[in-house]
Amino acid sequence: MQAAPPRRVRNASGDFHPSDTGGASELSREIRAARARLRELCNVVVGVYGPNNRAAFSFLKITGGMERLCQDLQAQVSQDYRGQDVDDLYL
């Protein structure tokens, strides 16, 4: 089975730029979708192999890292767009 090609995140002009709200919104959708998919895959691996399995442990680490990334991105977007409604963009 061949992996799907990565999707490119772009704004309306065709270029991705997270410093505009459109780019940040699109990036947040992609990040939230990836986070949800990682959680699903983690649940499957942990359910099949148990939490003490090395692969399950790695998935748990990855999902924890993704959660931290989302928190960091949310903090950054809140700082970049002070006064704008960006609450829970990445959370």
N, CA, C and O atoms as a MOPAC input file, in Angstrom:
PM7 MOZYME 1SCF
protein

 N      0.84500 1    -1.17500 1     0.00000 1
 C      0.00000 1     0.00000 1     0.00000 1
 C      0.88700 1     1.23300 1     0.00000 1
 O      1.77500 1     1.36400 1     0.84200 1
 N      0.65300 1     2.12000 1    -0.92400 1
 C      1.46800 1     3.32000 1    -1.06500 1
 C      0.85200 1     4.45700 1    -0.25900 1
 O     -0.36300 1     4.65100 1    -0.26800 1
 N      1.70100 1     5.20400 1     0.43300 1
 C      1.22100 1     6.32500 1     1.24100 1
 C      0.72000 1     7.43900 1     0.34000 1
 O      1.24800 1     7.66300 1    -0.74900 1
 N     -0.29700 1     8.12600 1     0.80700 1
 C     -0.83100 1     9.25800 1     0.06700 1
 C      0.18100 1    10.39400 1     0.09700 1
 O      0.88800 1    10.56700 1     1.09000 1
 N      0.25700 1    11.16700 1    -0.97400 1
 C      1.19100 1    12.30300 1    -0.96500 1
 C      0.75700 1    13.31700 1     0.08200 1
 O     -0.43900 1    13.46500 1     0.33300 1
 N      1.70000 1    14.01600 1     0.69700 1
 C      1.32600 1    15.00300 1     1.71000 1
 C      0.53900 1    16.14200 1     1.09700 1
 O      0.80900 1    16.57100 1    -0.02500 1
 N     -0.42600 1    16.62000 1     1.83900 1
 C     -1.21400 1    17.75600 1     1.36900 1
 C     -0.45900 1    19.02900 1     1.70000 1
 O      0.18700 1    19.12800 1     2.74300 1
 N     -0.54500 1    19.97800 1     0.82600 1
 C      0.11300 1    21.26800 1     1.04700 1
 C     -0.91000 1    22.22600 1     1.62500 1
 O     -2.03200 1    22.31900 1     1.12800 1
 N     -0.53600 1    22.92200 1     2.65000 1
 C     -1.40500 1    23.90600 1     3.27400 1
 C     -1.18600 1    25.23900 1     2.57100 1
 O     -0.06900 1    25.75500 1     2.53300 1
 N     -2.25000 1    25.78600 1     2.02200 1
 C     -2.12300 1    27.03400 1     1.25600 1
 C     -3.25700 1    27.98100 1     1.61900 1
 O     -4.33700 1    27.54900 1     2.02300 1
 N     -3.00400 1    29.26700 1     1.47200 1
 C     -4.06100 1    30.24500 1     1.64200 1
 C     -4.68900 1    30.55200 1     0.28700 1
 O     -4.36800 1    29.89100 1    -0.70100 1
 N     -5.56900 1    31.53400 1     0.22200 1
 C     -6.30600 1    31.81000 1    -1.01400 1
 C     -5.39300 1    32.20400 1    -2.17400 1
 O     -5.72300 1    31.93400 1    -3.32900 1
 N     -4.26200 1    32.83100 1    -1.89500 1
 C     -3.36500 1    33.23300 1    -2.97300 1
 C     -2.48700 1    32.08300 1    -3.45600 1
 O     -1.73600 1    32.23200 1    -4.42000 1
 N     -2.58300 1    30.93600 1    -2.78400 1
 C     -1.80100 1    29.77900 1    -3.19000 1
 C     -0.54900 1    29.56700 1    -2.37600 1
 O      0.10900 1    28.53500 1    -2.50900 1
 N     -0.21000 1    30.51900 1    -1.54200 1
 C      0.97500 1    30.39100 1    -0.70200 1
 C      0.56200 1    30.29900 1     0.75100 1
 O     -0.28700 1    31.06000 1     1.21400 1
 N      1.15700 1    29.37300 1     1.46100 1
 C      0.86500 1    29.25300 1     2.88100 1
 C      1.64100 1    30.31200 1     3.63900 1
 O      2.84300 1    30.48700 1     3.43500 1
 N      0.95400 1    31.00300 1     4.50100 1
 C      1.61700 1    31.98300 1     5.35000 1
 C      0.86600 1    32.04000 1     6.67900 1
 O     -0.22600 1    32.60500 1     6.74500 1
 N      1.44300 1    31.45600 1     7.74900 1
 C      0.71400 1    31.39100 1     9.00900 1
 C      0.54600 1    32.73900 1     9.69300 1
 O     -0.13600 1    32.82600 1    10.71500 1
 N      1.15800 1    33.80500 1     9.14900 1
 C      1.02300 1    35.10000 1     9.80100 1
 C     -0.27900 1    35.80700 1     9.43600 1
 O     -0.56800 1    36.87700 1     9.97200 1
 N     -1.06800 1    35.23100 1     8.53600 1
 C     -2.39700 1    35.79800 1     8.31300 1
 C     -3.42900 1    34.83700 1     8.88900 1
 O     -3.17400 1    33.64100 1     9.02500 1
 N     -4.59300 1    35.37400 1     9.22500 1
 C     -5.59100 1    34.54600 1     9.90800 1
 C     -6.08600 1    33.40100 1     9.03800 1
 O     -6.42200 1    32.33900 1     9.56200 1
 N     -6.13900 1    33.58600 1     7.73500 1
 C     -6.54900 1    32.49800 1     6.84800 1
 C     -5.56100 1    31.34900 1     6.89500 1
 O     -5.96100 1    30.18700 1     6.96500 1
 N     -4.27300 1    31.66400 1     6.85800 1
 C     -3.23900 1    30.63400 1     6.93700 1
 C     -3.25100 1    29.93200 1     8.28000 1
 O     -3.09300 1    28.71400 1     8.35700 1
 N     -3.44000 1    30.70900 1     9.34400 1
 C     -3.49400 1    30.11800 1    10.68500 1
 C     -4.71400 1    29.20400 1    10.81800 1
 O     -4.62200 1    28.14000 1    11.43000 1
 N     -5.83800 1    29.60100 1    10.26000 1
 C     -7.05000 1    28.77600 1    10.33200 1
 C     -6.87400 1    27.46900 1     9.56600 1
 O     -7.27200 1    26.40000 1    10.03000 1
 N     -6.27500 1    27.57600 1     8.39200 1
 C     -6.06500 1    26.36900 1     7.59000 1
 C     -5.06100 1    25.43800 1     8.26600 1
 O     -5.26400 1    24.22400 1     8.30700 1
 N     -3.98700 1    26.00500 1     8.79200 1
 C     -3.00700 1    25.20200 1     9.50800 1
 C     -3.65000 1    24.53500 1    10.72100 1
 O     -3.38200 1    23.36600 1    11.00100 1
 N     -4.48600 1    25.26000 1    11.43100 1
 C     -5.12900 1    24.67900 1    12.61600 1
 C     -6.03800 1    23.51000 1    12.24100 1
 O     -6.09300 1    22.51600 1    12.96500 1
 N     -6.74900 1    23.61500 1    11.12200 1
 C     -7.59400 1    22.49400 1    10.67200 1
 C     -6.74000 1    21.26300 1    10.37500 1
 O     -7.09100 1    20.14600 1    10.75800 1
 N     -5.63000 1    21.47600 1     9.69700 1
 C     -4.73800 1    20.36000 1     9.35800 1
 C     -4.13500 1    19.73200 1    10.62300 1
 O     -4.06800 1    18.50800 1    10.74200 1
 N     -3.70300 1    20.56800 1    11.55300 1
 C     -3.11100 1    20.07700 1    12.79700 1
 C     -4.15000 1    19.32200 1    13.62200 1
 O     -3.85300 1    18.25100 1    14.15300 1
 N     -5.35000 1    19.85900 1    13.73500 1
 C     -6.40000 1    19.16800 1    14.51100 1
 C     -6.75500 1    17.83200 1    13.87900 1
 O     -6.97600 1    16.85400 1    14.59400 1
 N     -6.81400 1    17.77100 1    12.55500 1
 C     -7.11200 1    16.50500 1    11.87200 1
 C     -5.99600 1    15.48800 1    12.11900 1
 O     -6.26500 1    14.31200 1    12.36900 1
 N     -4.75500 1    15.94300 1    12.04800 1
 C     -3.62000 1    15.04400 1    12.30300 1
 C     -3.64000 1    14.55900 1    13.74600 1
 O     -3.38700 1    13.38500 1    14.01600 1
 N     -3.94100 1    15.46200 1    14.66900 1
 C     -3.99800 1    15.08200 1    16.09100 1
 C     -5.09200 1    14.05100 1    16.32800 1
 O     -4.88300 1    13.08200 1    17.05700 1
 N     -6.25300 1    14.25000 1    15.72300 1
 C     -7.35300 1    13.29400 1    15.88600 1
 C     -6.98000 1    11.92700 1    15.30600 1
 O     -7.27700 1    10.89400 1    15.90600 1
 N     -6.33900 1    11.92300 1    14.15900 1
 C     -5.93800 1    10.65000 1    13.52300 1
 C     -4.88600 1     9.94000 1    14.36300 1
 O     -4.94800 1     8.72100 1    14.52100 1
 N     -3.92200 1    10.67700 1    14.90300 1
 C     -2.91500 1    10.06200 1    15.77100 1
 C     -3.55800 1     9.44200 1    17.00300 1
 O     -3.17500 1     8.35200 1    17.42900 1
 N     -4.53900 1    10.14100 1    17.57800 1
 C     -5.24800 1     9.57400 1    18.74000 1
 C     -5.94500 1     8.27200 1    18.37100 1
 O     -5.88300 1     7.29700 1    19.11900 1
 N     -6.61000 1     8.25400 1    17.21900 1
 C     -7.29800 1     7.03200 1    16.77500 1
 C     -6.31000 1     5.88100 1    16.62000 1
 O     -6.54500 1     4.77900 1    17.11600 1
 N     -5.20500 1     6.14400 1    15.92900 1
 C     -4.19600 1     5.10200 1    15.71700 1
 C     -3.58000 1     4.64700 1    17.03500 1
 O     -3.32800 1     3.45800 1    17.22900 1
 N     -3.34300 1     5.57800 1    17.92300 1
 C     -2.80600 1     5.23800 1    19.24100 1
 C     -3.76800 1     4.31800 1    19.98300 1
 O     -3.34800 1     3.32000 1    20.56900 1
 N     -5.04500 1     4.64900 1    19.96100 1
 C     -6.03800 1     3.81200 1    20.63800 1
 C     -6.06400 1     2.40400 1    20.07400 1
 O     -6.21900 1     1.43800 1    20.82100 1
 N     -5.91600 1     2.28100 1    18.77100 1
 C     -5.89300 1     0.95200 1    18.14700 1
 C     -4.67600 1     0.16600 1    18.61800 1
 O     -4.80400 1    -0.98100 1    19.04600 1
 N     -3.50100 1     0.77600 1    18.54100 1
 C     -2.26300 1     0.07300 1    18.91000 1
 C     -2.26700 1    -0.28700 1    20.39200 1
 O     -1.90500 1    -1.40400 1    20.76100 1
 N     -2.67200 1     0.65000 1    21.23800 1
 C     -2.73000 1     0.36300 1    22.67400 1
 C     -3.76800 1    -0.72500 1    22.95300 1
 O     -3.55100 1    -1.59500 1    23.79700 1
 N     -4.89200 1    -0.67100 1    22.24400 1
 C     -5.92400 1    -1.69700 1    22.43300 1
 C     -5.47500 1    -3.07700 1    22.00000 1
 O     -5.83900 1    -4.07000 1    22.63100 1
 N     -4.69800 1    -3.16000 1    20.94300 1
 C     -4.24600 1    -4.45000 1    20.42600 1
 C     -3.07400 1    -4.99800 1    21.23700 1
 O     -3.06800 1    -6.16900 1    21.61500 1
 N     -2.09400 1    -4.15400 1    21.49900 1
 C     -0.84500 1    -4.62400 1    22.11000 1
 C     -0.71000 1    -4.32100 1    23.59200 1
 O      0.18100 1    -4.85800 1    24.25100 1
 N     -1.57700 1    -3.47000 1    24.12800 1
 C     -1.48100 1    -3.08700 1    25.52600 1
 C     -0.55900 1    -1.89600 1    25.70800 1
 O      0.27700 1    -1.61300 1    24.85100 1
 N     -0.71100 1    -1.19800 1    26.82900 1
 C      0.04600 1     0.03300 1    27.04800 1
 C      1.53700 1    -0.19000 1    27.31600 1
 O      2.31700 1     0.76000 1    27.23500 1
 N      1.94800 1    -1.40800 1    27.63100 1
 C      3.35100 1    -1.66700 1    27.94400 1
 C      4.17200 1    -2.09900 1    26.73600 1
 O      5.36600 1    -2.37200 1    26.86400 1
 N      3.54600 1    -2.16300 1    25.57300 1
 C      4.23400 1    -2.50800 1    24.34100 1
 C      5.05300 1    -1.31700 1    23.85300 1
 O      4.66200 1    -0.16800 1    24.05500 1
 N      6.18700 1    -1.58900 1    23.21300 1
 C      7.06100 1    -0.49400 1    22.74300 1
 C      6.38200 1     0.39200 1    21.71100 1
 O      6.51800 1     1.61400 1    21.75300 1
 N      5.65300 1    -0.21900 1    20.78600 1
 C      4.95100 1     0.57800 1    19.77500 1
 C      3.87100 1     1.43900 1    20.43400 1
 O      3.69900 1     2.60300 1    20.07200 1
 N      3.15600 1     0.87900 1    21.38600 1
 C      2.12900 1     1.63400 1    22.10100 1
 C      2.76700 1     2.78800 1    22.87000 1
 O      2.24200 1     3.90100 1    22.87800 1
 N      3.88900 1     2.52100 1    23.50900 1
 C      4.60800 1     3.55700 1    24.24100 1
 C      4.99900 1     4.69500 1    23.30300 1
 O      4.85400 1     5.86800 1    23.65000 1
 N      5.49400 1     4.35100 1    22.12000 1
 C      5.88500 1     5.37300 1    21.14700 1
 C      4.68700 1     6.19300 1    20.68600 1
 O      4.78300 1     7.41200 1    20.54400 1
 N      3.56300 1     5.52700 1    20.45300 1
 C      2.35800 1     6.26200 1    20.06800 1
 C      1.92400 1     7.20600 1    21.17500 1
 O      1.52100 1     8.33700 1    20.90000 1
 N      2.00000 1     6.76300 1    22.41200 1
 C      1.62700 1     7.62500 1    23.53800 1
 C      2.54700 1     8.84300 1    23.61400 1
 O      2.09400 1     9.94700 1    23.91500 1
 N      3.82400 1     8.64500 1    23.34400 1
 C      4.77200 1     9.76000 1    23.33200 1
 C      4.44400 1    10.73200 1    22.18800 1
 O      4.48100 1    11.94900 1    22.37200 1
 N      4.12800 1    10.19300 1    21.02500 1
 C      3.80900 1    11.03400 1    19.87100 1
 C      2.54200 1    11.85000 1    20.13300 1
 O      2.50200 1    13.04500 1    19.84100 1
 N      1.52300 1    11.21500 1    20.67600 1
 C      0.28000 1    11.95200 1    20.93600 1
 C      0.50000 1    13.01700 1    22.00400 1
 O     -0.08500 1    14.09700 1    21.92600 1
 N      1.33000 1    12.72900 1    22.99400 1
 C      1.66700 1    13.73800 1    23.99200 1
 C      2.41900 1    14.90600 1    23.37000 1
 O      2.17000 1    16.06300 1    23.70800 1
 N      3.33400 1    14.60300 1    22.46500 1
 C      4.06800 1    15.65100 1    21.75800 1
 C      3.15600 1    16.50200 1    20.89500 1
 O      3.33200 1    17.71700 1    20.80900 1
 N      2.18600 1    15.87100 1    20.25900 1
 C      1.23600 1    16.60800 1    19.42500 1
 C      0.38200 1    17.53800 1    20.29600 1
 O      0.07700 1    18.66100 1    19.89400 1
 N      0.00100 1    17.06900 1    21.47900 1
 C     -0.76000 1    17.92100 1    22.40100 1
 C      0.06700 1    19.14400 1    22.79500 1
 O     -0.44500 1    20.26400 1    22.81500 1
 N      1.33800 1    18.92800 1    23.10500 1
 C      2.21600 1    20.05000 1    23.46100 1
 C      2.38500 1    21.00600 1    22.27700 1
 O      2.38800 1    22.22300 1    22.46100 1
 N      2.52300 1    20.46900 1    21.07900 1
 C      2.62800 1    21.30700 1    19.88700 1
 C      1.38900 1    22.18300 1    19.73700 1
 O      1.50000 1    23.37600 1    19.45500 1
 N      0.21800 1    21.60100 1    19.92200 1
 C     -1.02500 1    22.36700 1    19.79400 1
 C     -1.09700 1    23.47200 1    20.84500 1
 O     -1.54200 1    24.58000 1    20.54600 1
 N     -0.66900 1    23.18500 1    22.06300 1
 C     -0.64900 1    24.21000 1    23.10500 1
 C      0.31900 1    25.33500 1    22.74000 1
 O      0.01000 1    26.51200 1    22.92300 1
 N      1.49200 1    24.96500 1    22.22200 1
 C      2.47500 1    25.97300 1    21.81000 1
 C      1.96300 1    26.81500 1    20.64700 1
 O      2.13500 1    28.03300 1    20.63500 1
 N      1.33500 1    26.16800 1    19.67300 1
 C      0.77700 1    26.91000 1    18.54200 1
 C     -0.33900 1    27.83900 1    18.99600 1
 O     -0.44900 1    28.96300 1    18.50500 1
 N     -1.16800 1    27.37900 1    19.93000 1
 C     -2.24000 1    28.22300 1    20.44700 1
 C     -1.66700 1    29.43100 1    21.17200 1
 O     -2.16100 1    30.54700 1    21.00900 1
 N     -0.64000 1    29.21800 1    21.96100 1
 C      0.00200 1    30.34400 1    22.65500 1
 C      0.57500 1    31.33200 1    21.64900 1
 O      0.47000 1    32.54400 1    21.83700 1
 N      1.17700 1    30.82100 1    20.58600 1
 C      1.76600 1    31.69900 1    19.57300 1
 C      0.70500 1    32.49200 1    18.82300 1
 O      0.85200 1    33.69900 1    18.62800 1
 N     -0.35500 1    31.82500 1    18.40400 1
 C     -1.40200 1    32.52000 1    17.64600 1
 C     -2.11200 1    33.53600 1    18.54100 1
 O     -2.52900 1    34.59100 1    18.06300 1
 N     -2.25200 1    33.23200 1    19.82600 1
 C     -2.86100 1    34.19300 1    20.75200 1
 C     -1.99100 1    35.43300 1    20.88400 1
 O     -2.50100 1    36.54800 1    21.00100 1
 N     -0.69400 1    35.24000 1    20.86500 1
 C      0.23300 1    36.36900 1    20.93200 1
 C      0.25100 1    37.15000 1    19.61300 1
 O      0.26800 1    38.38100 1    19.61900 1
 N      0.24700 1    36.44000 1    18.49900 1
 C      0.30100 1    37.08700 1    17.18100 1
 C     -0.95800 1    37.87600 1    16.85300 1
 O     -0.88500 1    38.90700 1    16.18500 1
 N     -2.11200 1    37.40500 1    17.31500 1
 C     -3.39200 1    38.01300 1    16.96100 1
 C     -4.11800 1    38.54500 1    18.18600 1
 O     -5.30400 1    38.27500 1    18.37200 1
 N     -3.42400 1    39.29100 1    19.01400 1
 C     -4.04600 1    39.87900 1    20.21400 1
 C     -5.25900 1    40.69200 1    19.81500 1
 O     -5.22700 1    41.45100 1    18.84600 1
 N     -6.33000 1    40.52300 1    20.57800 1
 C     -7.55900 1    41.26200 1    20.31000 1
 C     -8.46500 1    40.61700 1    19.27900 1
 O     -9.59100 1    41.07300 1    19.07800 1
 N     -7.99600 1    39.56400 1    18.61900 1
 C     -8.83000 1    38.86400 1    17.63700 1
 C     -9.32400 1    37.56000 1    18.25300 1
 O     -8.72900 1    37.04300 1    19.19900 1
 N    -10.39900 1    37.04500 1    17.71800 1
 C    -10.99500 1    35.82400 1    18.25200 1
 C    -10.24700 1    34.59900 1    17.71400 1
 O    -10.59500 1    34.06000 1    16.66300 1
 N     -9.22900 1    34.17500 1    18.43800 1
 C     -8.45600 1    32.98800 1    18.04100 1
 C     -8.45600 1    31.94400 1    19.16000 1
 O     -7.66600 1    31.00100 1    19.13600 1
 N     -9.35200 1    32.12100 1    20.14600 1
 C     -9.43800 1    31.15600 1    21.24400 1
 C     -9.74500 1    29.77200 1    20.69800 1
 O    -10.61500 1    29.60500 1    19.84300 1
 N     -9.03200 1    28.80200 1    21.19300 1
 C     -9.24200 1    27.39500 1    20.84000 1
 C     -9.03600 1    27.10000 1    19.35900 1
 O     -9.63700 1    26.16600 1    18.82800 1
 N     -8.20100 1    27.87700 1    18.68800 1
 C     -7.92300 1    27.61800 1    17.27800 1
 C     -7.20800 1    26.27900 1    17.11000 1
 O     -7.49100 1    25.54300 1    16.16400 1
 N     -6.29300 1    25.95700 1    18.01100 1
 C     -5.53500 1    24.71100 1    17.92800 1
 C     -5.92800 1    23.69600 1    18.99600 1
 O     -5.42200 1    22.57400 1    19.00000 1
 N     -6.82200 1    24.07900 1    19.89600 1
 C     -7.17500 1    23.16800 1    21.00000 1
 C     -8.51200 1    22.51400 1    20.81300 1
 O     -8.93800 1    21.72700 1    21.65800 1

